[in-house]
Amino acid sequence: MQGCFLRFYVHEGARHQRELVWEWLLRQASQMGIRGGSAFRAMAGFGRHHVVHENHFFELAGSIAVEVEFIVTDEEAERLVQLVREQNVRAFYARIPAQFGVLNPDKEDSGP
């Protein structure tokens, strides 16, 4: 199948409607019927202000980025990006073309 790799970068402690943004993104994607998604905490990084943040100190909790990623059809990606835009959630994202599928699928695997 053809689609894209959709990744959002959000601050670990960022919230939308009292919910952590990375949790909100996963929940919204699940409710849209997207087949899966994952969230990963960064070890270190920097953003537009070029300040390096590392995950070594307790006092930096919440300043590290979380990557929330999905491998989706182009339609699913467009719907999720549009929802984030409409909900006024601030997030950097990357959308990369991808070919994907399930090798040796079982009965519970389904296509889009």
Buried (B, 14 or more C-beta within 10 A) or exposed (E): EEBBBBBBBBBBEBEBEEEBBBBBBBEBBEEEEBBEBEBEEBEEBEEEEEEEBEBEEEEEEEBBBBBBBBBBBBEBBBBBBEBBEEEEBEBEBEBEEBEEEEEEEEEEEEEE
